[in-house]
């Protein structure tokens, strides 16, 4: 269906800034702009200018000048949306932008919905669905790794690999169908070996993509990190050190933290969603008991637990309970307060926890570099460059890849069990369809609308 409505929106963030941009896209974009734009060069009309050119003039409401602007004209199909597009660069400030936008709407455009420009780019074939989703990930990137991954996906890193696998699959579907229709001229003798090679290759490629999801999700969303420990072990001090500010209350009184305190931090390129929790101990205080229970519950769903141990005290039953809590978790043990006389039996702690420890001082900041290195090693295998690898960061993509892999497993079982070739086609087509969902082929309108509804206005 051809899109006929012309849309417009403010494409820069709210708040006063030097420049603000109004974006207009659609069949009437240039015509609408001509109605309100008066060029410095008398008589110049935007409909007559070359594509991808910039023009200086004024936005006029009748005889009244609203602002002096630069207007950029991009004619279809060579624009972001694939439609005629005009961008009006105004002076910053929401009042000016709102006035210009209202004028654009008054002259024939309508307000764009969230993500509608990118949705049109998808519908007009400028980008596929995985690239469209990468646009929003790019905007929301909170660290260098997420940014690099989003750019790689926007460039087509994911879609290129998906299209390559789908090309293999559709070739074999077509070959089988042709051979079944015309067995006199197309032989299936020895075909099991040929399709077996394809299955091994493509299943391996899909599995590699699936295996990147855990790291990819962490890159995109950050490492959910919970700080555990007994009261007054230095958990809040660690949080403050990692944040570089006095965010949490730190006192000598045990049980100061009774609820969770959450912050997002960037630790030299690593995003952590870090949660400080109540000190874990047996207590009769009902409020503190709630805090302790909450700390245990949150720790169970954490990507990483940082267990802070007070080096000035011996291990007790509370420590043993924490060790039991983290036995199946990604965890780092910090022995804090190394700046004072330590009485803790380090070797005993290593033995009971089955883990190495980091000697640490939140007061002096010593051991922070070791903590950062250990987080990198746990989650990125010591590798922090993502330029040459495609990562799956989207749960929808992961589900489609899982389903496609399962379908190819069924094909492989059919081949190994000597089933007739027409059995292969059914599961091959399922795999082809599942992979198509990633790039937006055969995708339902409801899913498309849901995806783009999460975008920001003006994008």
C-alpha positions as CSV (number, residue, x, y, z in Angstrom):
1,X,0.0,0.0,0.0
2,X,1.4,3.4,-1.0
3,X,1.8,5.9,1.9
4,X,0.3,9.2,0.9
5,X,0.1,11.2,4.1
6,X,2.9,13.7,4.8
7,X,4.2,13.7,8.4
8,X,6.2,16.1,10.5
9,X,7.8,16.2,13.9
10,X,10.4,17.9,16.0
11,X,13.5,15.7,15.6
12,X,15.7,17.2,18.3
13,X,15.4,16.7,22.0
14,X,13.4,18.9,24.3
15,X,15.0,21.8,26.0
16,X,16.8,24.9,24.9
17,X,19.7,24.3,22.5
18,X,21.5,26.1,19.7
19,X,19.7,24.3,16.8
20,X,16.4,22.6,16.5
21,X,15.2,20.5,13.6
22,X,11.7,20.0,12.1
23,X,11.6,17.0,9.8
24,X,8.9,16.7,7.1
25,X,8.5,13.5,5.0
26,X,6.0,12.5,2.3
27,X,4.7,13.3,-1.2
28,X,3.8,16.9,-0.2
29,X,6.8,17.6,2.0
30,X,8.5,20.0,-0.5
31,X,5.2,21.6,-1.5
32,X,4.3,22.3,2.2
33,X,7.8,23.7,2.9
34,X,7.5,26.0,-0.1
35,X,4.3,27.5,1.4
36,X,6.1,28.7,4.5
37,X,9.7,29.2,3.3
38,X,10.9,32.5,1.8
39,X,14.4,32.2,0.3
40,X,16.9,35.0,0.6
41,X,17.1,34.7,-3.2
42,X,13.8,36.2,-4.4
43,X,11.6,33.8,-6.3
44,X,13.5,30.6,-5.5
45,X,11.2,27.6,-4.9
46,X,12.3,24.4,-3.1
47,X,10.5,22.3,-5.7
48,X,13.0,23.5,-8.3
49,X,16.2,23.0,-6.4
50,X,18.6,20.0,-6.6
51,X,18.3,17.2,-4.1
52,X,20.6,17.3,-1.1
53,X,21.0,21.0,-1.1
54,X,20.8,23.6,1.7
55,X,19.0,26.9,1.5
56,X,19.0,30.0,3.7
57,X,15.8,32.0,4.3
58,X,12.9,32.6,6.6
59,X,9.9,30.8,7.8
60,X,6.8,33.0,7.2
61,X,3.3,32.9,8.7
62,X,1.7,35.1,6.1
63,X,3.7,38.4,6.3
64,X,5.1,37.6,9.7
65,X,8.5,36.1,10.0
66,X,8.8,33.3,12.6
67,X,12.5,32.5,12.3
68,X,15.6,32.6,10.0
69,X,16.4,29.0,9.1
70,X,18.4,26.7,6.9
71,X,16.3,24.2,4.9
72,X,17.7,20.9,3.6
73,X,15.9,19.3,0.7
74,X,16.3,15.5,0.0
75,X,14.2,14.1,-2.8
76,X,13.0,10.5,-3.1
77,X,14.3,7.9,-3.1
78,X,17.6,9.2,-1.7
79,X,16.5,10.1,1.8
80,X,16.2,8.4,5.2
81,X,12.6,7.5,4.6
82,X,12.8,7.0,0.9
83,X,10.3,9.8,0.4
84,X,10.7,13.5,-0.3
85,X,12.1,14.9,2.9
86,X,12.7,18.5,4.1
87,X,14.5,19.3,7.3
88,X,14.1,22.9,8.7
89,X,17.0,23.9,11.0
90,X,15.6,26.6,13.3
91,X,17.2,28.4,16.2
92,X,16.9,26.3,19.3
93,X,14.2,26.6,21.9
94,X,10.9,24.7,22.1
95,X,8.7,27.8,21.6
96,X,10.2,28.5,18.1
97,X,10.1,24.8,17.2
98,X,6.5,24.4,18.2
99,X,5.5,27.5,16.2
100,X,7.2,26.2,13.1
101,X,5.7,22.7,13.5
102,X,2.2,24.1,14.0
103,X,2.7,26.1,10.8
104,X,3.8,22.9,8.9
105,X,0.7,21.0,10.2
106,X,-1.5,23.9,9.3
107,X,-0.3,23.7,5.7
108,X,-1.0,20.1,5.1
109,X,1.1,17.7,7.2
110,X,0.1,15.7,10.2
111,X,2.0,15.0,13.4
112,X,4.2,11.9,13.1
113,X,3.8,9.1,15.5
114,X,6.7,7.8,17.5
115,X,9.2,6.0,15.2
116,X,7.1,6.7,12.1
117,X,10.1,8.1,10.1
118,X,12.0,4.9,10.7
119,X,8.9,2.8,10.1
120,X,8.6,4.4,6.7
121,X,12.2,3.8,5.9
122,X,11.5,0.1,6.6
123,X,8.2,0.0,4.6
124,X,9.9,1.7,1.7
125,X,12.7,-0.8,1.7
126,X,15.5,1.6,2.8
127,X,16.3,-0.6,5.8
128,X,15.2,-4.0,7.1
129,X,13.5,-4.6,10.4
130,X,16.8,-5.6,12.3
131,X,18.4,-2.4,11.1
132,X,15.4,-0.4,12.2
133,X,15.6,-1.9,15.7
134,X,19.3,-1.0,15.7
135,X,18.4,2.6,15.2
136,X,16.7,2.7,18.6
137,X,19.4,0.7,20.2
138,X,21.9,3.2,18.8
139,X,20.0,6.1,20.4
140,X,19.8,4.3,23.7
141,X,23.4,3.1,23.8
142,X,24.8,3.5,27.3
143,X,28.4,2.3,26.6
144,X,31.0,1.9,23.9
145,X,30.3,-1.8,23.4
146,X,26.5,-1.2,22.9
147,X,27.2,1.6,20.5
148,X,29.6,-0.4,18.4
149,X,27.2,-3.3,18.3
150,X,24.3,-1.1,17.3
151,X,26.3,0.5,14.5
152,X,27.4,-2.9,13.2
153,X,23.7,-4.0,13.1
154,X,22.7,-0.7,11.5
155,X,25.3,-1.3,8.8
156,X,23.6,-4.7,8.1
157,X,25.9,-7.0,10.1
158,X,23.0,-9.1,11.4
159,X,20.8,-8.9,8.3
160,X,23.7,-9.8,5.9
161,X,24.3,-13.0,7.8
162,X,20.6,-13.8,8.0
163,X,20.2,-13.2,4.3
164,X,23.2,-15.5,3.5
165,X,21.7,-18.4,5.5
166,X,18.2,-17.8,4.0
167,X,19.7,-17.9,0.5
168,X,21.2,-21.3,1.2
169,X,17.9,-22.6,2.6
170,X,15.7,-21.3,-0.3
171,X,18.1,-22.8,-2.8
172,X,17.6,-26.2,-1.3
173,X,13.8,-25.8,-1.0
174,X,13.7,-24.9,-4.7
175,X,16.0,-27.8,-5.7
176,X,13.9,-30.3,-3.8
177,X,10.6,-29.0,-5.3
178,X,12.1,-29.0,-8.8
179,X,13.5,-32.5,-8.4
180,X,10.1,-33.8,-7.2
181,X,8.3,-32.1,-10.0
182,X,10.8,-33.2,-12.7
183,X,12.6,-36.4,-11.6
184,X,13.5,-37.3,-15.1
185,X,15.8,-34.3,-15.5
186,X,16.8,-33.5,-11.9
187,X,18.3,-36.3,-9.8
188,X,18.3,-36.5,-6.0
189,X,21.0,-39.2,-6.0
190,X,23.6,-38.3,-3.4
191,X,21.6,-35.3,-2.4
192,X,21.7,-36.2,1.3
193,X,25.4,-35.5,1.4
194,X,25.0,-32.1,-0.2
195,X,22.2,-30.9,2.1
196,X,24.1,-32.4,5.0
197,X,27.0,-30.0,4.3
198,X,24.6,-27.1,4.1
199,X,23.0,-28.0,7.4
200,X,26.3,-28.3,9.2
201,X,27.4,-24.9,8.0
202,X,24.2,-23.0,8.5
203,X,23.4,-24.6,11.9
204,X,26.9,-23.7,13.0
205,X,26.4,-20.1,11.9
206,X,23.1,-19.8,13.6
207,X,24.5,-21.4,16.8
208,X,27.3,-18.9,16.8
209,X,24.8,-16.0,16.7
210,X,22.7,-17.6,19.4
211,X,25.8,-18.0,21.6
212,X,26.5,-14.2,21.4
213,X,23.1,-13.3,23.0
214,X,24.2,-13.4,26.6
215,X,27.1,-11.1,26.0
216,X,25.0,-9.1,23.6
217,X,22.2,-8.6,26.1
218,X,24.8,-7.5,28.7
219,X,26.3,-5.1,26.2
220,X,22.9,-3.6,25.5
221,X,21.3,-3.5,28.9
222,X,24.2,-3.5,31.3
223,X,25.4,-6.1,33.9
224,X,22.8,-6.4,36.7
225,X,25.2,-6.2,39.6
226,X,24.2,-6.8,43.2
227,X,26.4,-5.9,46.2
228,X,26.0,-8.3,49.0
229,X,27.6,-8.6,52.4
230,X,27.1,-8.3,56.1
231,X,26.2,-5.0,57.7
232,X,29.0,-2.4,57.8
233,X,31.2,-4.5,55.5
234,X,31.6,-1.6,53.1
235,X,28.9,-2.2,50.5
236,X,27.7,1.4,50.4
237,X,31.3,2.7,50.4
238,X,32.0,0.5,47.4
239,X,28.9,1.9,45.6
240,X,30.1,5.5,46.3
241,X,33.6,4.7,45.0
242,X,32.2,3.2,41.8
243,X,29.9,6.1,41.3
244,X,32.5,8.7,42.2
245,X,30.1,10.5,44.5
246,X,28.6,10.1,48.0
247,X,25.3,8.6,46.9
248,X,24.8,6.1,49.7
249,X,24.8,6.9,53.4
250,X,27.9,5.5,55.1
251,X,28.1,5.3,58.9
252,X,29.6,3.1,61.6
253,X,26.1,2.0,62.6
254,X,25.2,-1.4,61.4
255,X,22.0,-1.8,59.4
256,X,22.0,1.7,57.9
257,X,21.0,0.4,54.5
258,X,17.5,-1.2,54.8
259,X,16.3,-1.0,51.3
260,X,17.9,-1.3,47.8
261,X,19.6,1.6,46.1
262,X,20.0,1.3,42.4
263,X,22.4,3.2,40.0
264,X,23.6,2.9,36.5
265,X,27.3,3.4,36.1
266,X,29.9,3.2,33.3
267,X,33.0,1.5,34.5
268,X,35.6,2.2,31.8
269,X,33.2,1.2,29.0
270,X,31.3,-1.5,31.0
271,X,27.7,-0.6,31.9
272,X,26.6,-1.9,35.3
273,X,23.1,-1.7,36.7
274,X,24.4,-1.8,40.3
275,X,22.2,-2.4,43.3
276,X,23.3,-1.8,46.9
277,X,21.4,-4.0,49.4
278,X,20.7,-4.3,53.1
279,X,23.4,-6.1,55.1
280,X,22.7,-9.8,55.5
281,X,22.4,-11.0,59.1
282,X,20.0,-12.6,61.5
283,X,18.0,-9.9,63.1
284,X,14.8,-9.4,65.1
285,X,14.2,-6.0,63.5
286,X,11.1,-6.5,61.2
287,X,12.0,-3.7,58.8
288,X,15.6,-5.0,58.5
289,X,14.3,-8.5,58.0
290,X,12.4,-7.2,54.9
291,X,15.5,-5.6,53.6
292,X,17.5,-8.8,54.1
293,X,14.9,-10.9,52.3
294,X,14.8,-8.4,49.5
295,X,18.6,-8.5,49.1
296,X,18.5,-12.3,48.8
297,X,15.7,-12.2,46.3
298,X,17.4,-9.6,44.1
299,X,20.7,-11.5,44.3
300,X,19.0,-14.6,42.9
301,X,18.3,-12.8,39.6
302,X,21.6,-11.0,39.3
303,X,24.1,-11.3,36.4
304,X,26.9,-10.6,38.9
305,X,27.2,-10.6,42.7
306,X,30.0,-8.6,44.4
307,X,30.3,-10.1,47.8
308,X,32.0,-7.6,50.2
309,X,33.7,-9.1,53.2
310,X,34.8,-7.2,56.2
311,X,38.5,-8.1,56.5
312,X,38.6,-6.8,60.1
313,X,36.2,-9.6,61.3
314,X,36.4,-13.3,61.2
315,X,34.0,-15.4,59.0
316,X,30.7,-16.2,60.8
317,X,27.4,-17.9,60.1
318,X,26.2,-14.9,58.1
319,X,29.2,-15.2,55.8
320,X,28.5,-18.9,55.3
321,X,24.9,-18.1,54.3
322,X,26.1,-15.6,51.7
323,X,28.6,-18.1,50.3
324,X,25.8,-20.5,49.9
325,X,23.7,-17.8,48.1
326,X,26.4,-17.2,45.5
327,X,27.7,-20.7,44.9
328,X,26.0,-21.0,41.6
329,X,26.3,-17.3,40.6
330,X,28.9,-15.2,38.7
331,X,30.5,-13.7,41.8
332,X,33.5,-11.7,42.9
333,X,34.7,-11.7,46.5
334,X,36.2,-8.4,47.8
335,X,38.0,-8.5,51.2
336,X,37.5,-4.9,52.2
337,X,39.2,-2.7,54.8
338,X,42.7,-3.8,53.8
339,X,43.9,-0.4,55.1
340,X,43.5,-1.7,58.7
341,X,44.7,-4.8,60.5
342,X,43.0,-7.8,58.8
343,X,42.0,-10.7,61.0
344,X,40.0,-12.7,58.5
345,X,41.4,-16.1,57.5
346,X,41.8,-15.5,53.7
347,X,42.7,-19.1,52.9
348,X,39.7,-20.4,54.8
349,X,37.4,-18.0,52.9
350,X,38.9,-19.2,49.6
351,X,38.4,-22.8,50.6
352,X,34.8,-22.4,51.8
353,X,33.8,-20.3,48.8
354,X,35.8,-22.1,46.2
355,X,36.8,-18.8,44.7
356,X,39.8,-16.4,44.6
357,X,39.5,-13.1,46.4
358,X,40.5,-9.5,45.8
359,X,42.1,-7.6,48.6
360,X,40.4,-4.3,48.6
361,X,40.1,-0.9,50.4
362,X,37.0,1.1,49.6
363,X,38.4,3.9,51.7
364,X,41.7,4.2,49.8
365,X,40.4,2.9,46.4
366,X,43.0,0.2,46.2
367,X,42.0,-2.9,44.3
368,X,39.6,-1.1,42.0
369,X,41.6,-1.9,38.9
370,X,41.6,-5.6,39.9
371,X,37.8,-5.5,40.3
372,X,37.4,-3.9,36.8
373,X,39.6,-6.5,35.3
374,X,37.8,-9.4,36.9
375,X,34.4,-8.1,35.7
376,X,35.8,-7.9,32.2
377,X,37.2,-11.4,32.4
378,X,33.9,-12.8,33.7
379,X,31.7,-11.3,31.1
380,X,33.8,-10.7,28.1
381,X,36.5,-13.3,28.3
382,X,39.1,-10.6,28.5
383,X,38.1,-9.3,25.0
384,X,36.7,-5.8,24.8
385,X,36.7,-5.2,21.0
386,X,33.5,-6.0,19.1
387,X,34.4,-4.4,15.8
388,X,34.7,-7.7,13.9
389,X,31.9,-9.7,15.4
390,X,28.1,-9.6,15.1
391,X,26.3,-9.8,18.4
392,X,22.6,-10.6,19.0
393,X,21.2,-8.1,21.5
394,X,17.5,-8.4,20.7
395,X,15.3,-11.1,22.5
396,X,13.0,-11.3,19.5
397,X,16.0,-12.1,17.2
398,X,17.2,-14.7,19.7
399,X,13.8,-16.4,19.8
400,X,13.6,-16.5,15.9
401,X,17.2,-18.0,15.7
402,X,16.3,-20.6,18.3
403,X,13.2,-21.7,16.3
404,X,15.1,-21.7,13.0
405,X,17.9,-23.8,14.6
406,X,15.3,-26.3,15.9
407,X,13.7,-26.5,12.4
408,X,17.1,-27.3,10.8
409,X,17.7,-29.9,13.5
410,X,14.5,-31.6,12.3
411,X,15.7,-31.5,8.8
412,X,19.0,-33.1,9.9
413,X,17.1,-35.9,11.7
414,X,15.1,-36.5,8.6
415,X,18.2,-36.8,6.5
416,X,19.9,-39.1,9.0
417,X,16.8,-41.3,9.2
418,X,16.5,-41.7,5.5
419,X,13.1,-39.9,5.3
420,X,11.8,-38.8,1.8
421,X,13.1,-35.5,0.5
422,X,9.6,-33.8,0.6
423,X,9.9,-34.1,4.4
424,X,12.9,-31.8,4.3
425,X,11.0,-28.9,2.6
426,X,8.5,-28.5,5.4
427,X,11.1,-27.8,8.1
428,X,13.4,-25.9,5.7
429,X,10.5,-23.5,5.0
430,X,9.9,-23.1,8.7
431,X,13.5,-22.2,9.3
432,X,13.4,-19.8,6.3
433,X,10.2,-18.1,7.7
434,X,11.6,-17.8,11.3
435,X,14.8,-16.1,10.0
436,X,12.6,-13.8,7.8
437,X,11.0,-12.5,11.0
438,X,14.3,-11.0,12.0
439,X,14.7,-8.9,8.9
440,X,11.0,-8.1,8.5
441,X,9.9,-10.5,5.8
442,X,6.4,-12.0,6.3
443,X,6.2,-10.1,9.6
444,X,2.7,-9.2,10.8
445,X,1.6,-5.6,11.0
446,X,0.8,-5.8,14.7
447,X,4.5,-6.7,15.4
448,X,5.7,-3.9,13.2
449,X,3.5,-1.4,15.0
450,X,4.6,-2.6,18.4
451,X,8.3,-2.3,17.5
452,X,8.1,1.2,16.2
453,X,5.8,2.4,19.0
454,X,8.8,2.1,21.3
455,X,10.8,4.7,19.3
456,X,11.2,8.3,20.3
457,X,9.2,11.1,18.7
458,X,10.8,12.5,15.5
459,X,12.7,9.3,14.7
